[in-house]
């Protein structure tokens, strides 16, 4: 439990993070894009190519933690328009971890990296005092042709907003794996729990193929990888990075049936639930149909969920009862539930 008045599990409050990032000064002219709200990775000029650098930990999950670490870091490289190439992992293990537990995490990292044709090039492993469970901090490097990268800051008023797969794949699977007993006690069937746990692999939390198909179609102006805080937070981050407003049709956002049942049982909101597996895409209006067709040809579901608006229009959710402000979450619903 958090100390009274202290920070709670999950992302730092947005205002605090913005204040901290404002203190950074980058003098190296090769840094094309540094740290910023809503940006998925850093971009560095490497001559004929652009190096894309990303780091992300896995702290919520205990099951398949090494596999998660590769996926979530590769996703952010792909969301920047690049190909994930090289991976490093810092693995922190609690005292008393069985040797086969350490081997399992290493195998998960290796197998996930092999499946995405990523080289595992280094890292660090140690037994750490005071940890209740393993933590894996990943660092992924990727590359893209010069001038071919994307960020979260390119969306323009009039662009179409597209979403692949649906929400919230990772959060649903994680809760099924970490809170299976509680969900069963709340009436969720064994078949639904099994289906929810399998969402990690089908449709899966990787968006590497989604991003490849979208950018190959042309006309994409921005991409963002929804993670902590769910789709609602990802939309707010995209809007802030691009300096735009957004209008989202609630009924157009695909919510997986397993997600609806798991969230109903736990009193969670799918819009604020860990959402890796979905890719948020802004595309020029005349290119939106081609992007959807290209993603569909790759056998990945996708939907048009709204449009980019002028900044003064704010962030609006269109519902059957009329427009209302886009929901906001101080922290991810997974963090709230696991802390309870």
N, C-alpha and C positions, 0 to 999 in steps of 0.2 A: 504493500500500500504506500501511496505517496505521503510525504509529510504535509501537515496542514500548511497551505500557502505555497507549497513547492510545486515544481513542474510534474505533470502527470505523464504516464507512458504514452508514446506516440511522437509525432512531429513536434518541433518547437512551435509555439504560437507564431503566426505569420508576421505580426508586427515586430516581434523580437528578432526573428530571423532576418527580416529586412534591415533592421537596425545594425545587426552584426555584420551583414554583408556590405553595408554602406561604408564600413571601416576599411575594407580591402582596397589596396591599390596595386594594380598590375602595370608594370613598366615594360615588360617584354613585348615588343611589337608583334611577335609571332603568335601571341594569344589572341585568337580571333573572337572567342566567346569564353568569358570566365563565369564565375559563380553568379547566379541570378535567380530570382523567384520564378518558378515554373520551368526553368531550363533543365533538360534531362542530362546534359553532359557538357564538358568543356571541349572547345575546338581549338586546335593548335596547327599553325601553318608548318607543314613538313615538306616544302618544296612542291613536287608534282602531286602530292596527296595531302589530305587533311587528316591529322591524327585526332581521334575522338576518345576522350578519357572519362571514365565513370567509376564511381565507387558506391556501393550500397550494401548494408548489412541485412542479415535475416535474423530477426530477434523474436518474432511471435511464434514461429513454428518450432516443433521439436522433431517431427517426423519428416524425413527426406530433406533436411535442412541444407545439405550440400547441393542437392539438385536444384532447390529453390534459388540458391545464391547465383548459380550460373544463369538461370533463366531471367531473373529480374535485372541483372546487369546487362545481359545481351539485349534485352528489350530496349533499354535506354540508348544503346548504341544504334539499334535499328531505327528508333524513333527520330534520330538525328540524321537519317538518310545514309548511314554507313553500314559496314559489315563488321560484326564482332570477330576479332582475330585472336587476341591473347588474354589470358585470365590468370590472376593471382588471388590467393585466398589466405586470409588470416583466420585460423581456426582456434577458438578459445574454448577449452574443455573444463568442466568442473572437476574438482578433486574427486578421486575415486572412480572416474570414468573407466569402464572396462576396455581392454585393448580392442575387442571386436567392435565397440562403439566408435572408436577413432577410425578404425579401418572402414567401417560402413560409410562414414562421412566422406572419407577420401574416395571411396569407390563411387559414391553418388556424384561427386564433383567431376571425376574422370569420365564417367559414363555420359553425363549431361554435356560436357565439353566435347566429347567425341561425336555425339549425335549432331551437334551444331558446327562441327569442323573447326573447333576452337582449340588452340594450343594452351595447355596448362604449363605456365613458364616459371612459376615460383610462388612464394608465399611464406607463411610462418605458422607454426603450430605450437601451442603450449597448454599446460595445465594451469588454470588461473584460480587464485584464491577468491572465495566468496561468490562464485557464480552458481545460480540455481539450475541452469541448463546451458547446453552448448550455444555458442554464438559464432556465426560465420560472417566475416566482413570480406566482401568480394571487391576486386578492382579489375575492370575490364578495359582493354584498349581495342579500338577498332580503327578503320580507315575508310575514307571515301575519296573519289576523284576531286581534285581541286575545283571549288565552286559548286559542288553537288550536294553540300550538306543542307540540312533543314534545322530549324529550331522551333521553339514555341512562340517566337515573336513575329512570325510572318503573316499571321491571319489578317485579312482585310475586310472592311465592311462590304457585305454582299456575298462573301464566300459561303459555301455550303458547309455545314458541320456533319461529318460522317462518323459512325462508330462501328467497329468490327466486333463480331461474336455477341457480346452482351455483358450485362453486369449481374453479379460480381463473382467472377469465376474463382479467383484465388481465395477470397474471403470465405466463400461458401465451402470450398474444399477444406480449407484450414479448420473452420469451425466443426465440420463433420468429423475430422480426424482428431481434433483436440477436445471437443465437447460432445463426443458421440453418446455417452451415457446420459448426459443432461437432455440431449435432443430426443433420445429414445424415451426417456421418462416423460417428456412433453408431448409424446404421441407421434413423433416422426417415425415412419416405418423403416425397417431394416433395408428394404429395397431402395428407399429414397436416400438413406445415409450412404449406402454403397455407391449409388449414382453420383451423389454429391462429392464423395471422396475421389471418384474417378474423373471429375472435372479437371483435375490437374493435368490430365493427359488427353482427354477428349471433352471439349474442344481444345483444352490445354491452355497454359498461361504464357506460352511464347507468342510474341507478336512479330518475330523476325520475318516470317513469310508474309504476314499482313503488310508490313512496311515495304517489303520488296515489291509486292504486287501494286501497292498504291503509288509508289514513286515512279514505277515503270510506266504507269498510265499517263503521267504528266499532269500538270495543272495543280499539284499539291503545293500549298503555301505554308503549311505548318503541320507538325504532328506532335502528339504528346502521349505519354504512357501513363494512364491512370494507375496509381498505386495506393499509398496510404491516404485515407480520407475519401476514397472512392471517386466515382465519376463527378460528383458535385465539386470536390476539391480540385480535380483535374481541369474542369471547365473554368473555375475561378482562376487557376494558375495560368491557363492559356490566355484568358482575357486580360489578366494583369500584364503578362509578358508582351502581348501584342498591343496593349493600349486600346482595346475595343470593348464593345458590349456583345452580349450573346442572347439569342432567343431560342429556347429549346422546347420542343414539343414532348411533354411527358409521355404521351401514349406511344410515341415513336421509338422510345428507348427500350431495347429488348432486355427484359429481366428474366433470367433463366428460371424455370419452374422450381428447380431445387433450391434456388436462392430465395424465392418467395416463401417456400415452406420452412426453410431453416430460419429465415429472418422472423417469420411470424411466430415460430416456437420460442425464439429467444428475445423477442421484442426489439429487434434491430431494424434499421432502415437500410435497404439495399443501396440507396444513393450515397451513403457514407461508409460503405463496406469495401475493404481492400479489393482492388479491381484489376490487378494484373491479369492479362489475357485479352483485354479489350484495347484497341488502339483508337485514339481520338484523332481525327484528320480534318483539317480545313482545306478546302479545295475551291478553286475558282468556279463560279456557278456553271459555266459552260463545260467544265471538265468533270463535274460531279458524277454524271451518269457513266462516263468512261472509267472513272476510278472504281465505282461500285461494280461495274462489269468485270474489271480486271481482278478485283478481290474475289468476286464470285467464281471466276474461272479457276482461281487457285483453290476452290472448294472451301472458302471461308465466308461465313455469313457476314453481311454488313447492311447497315441501314442509314438513311438520311434522317438525322434527328433534329435539325434546326438550321440556323443561319447566324452569321456574324453581323453585328449591327454597329452603329456609331456608339462611341463610348458613353455619351450622355444618356443613352437608353438603358444602360445598366445590364444586369444579369436577370433575365426573366424566364420563368417556367410557365409554359402555356398548358393549362389543365382544363378538364371538362367544366370546371366551375369558374373559369376565367384565369387571367394571368396573375401570377404571384412571384415574389422574389425567389431566385434559385436557393434551395436549401444550403445551409452552411454547417460545417462540423468542426468543432475545435480539435477533435482527434478522431481517429478511425474507430468505427464501431467494433472492430475486432479487439482493439486495445481496451475499450470500455467493458466488453463482455469478459475477456480473459482476466481483467483486474477484479471483476466482481466476485 
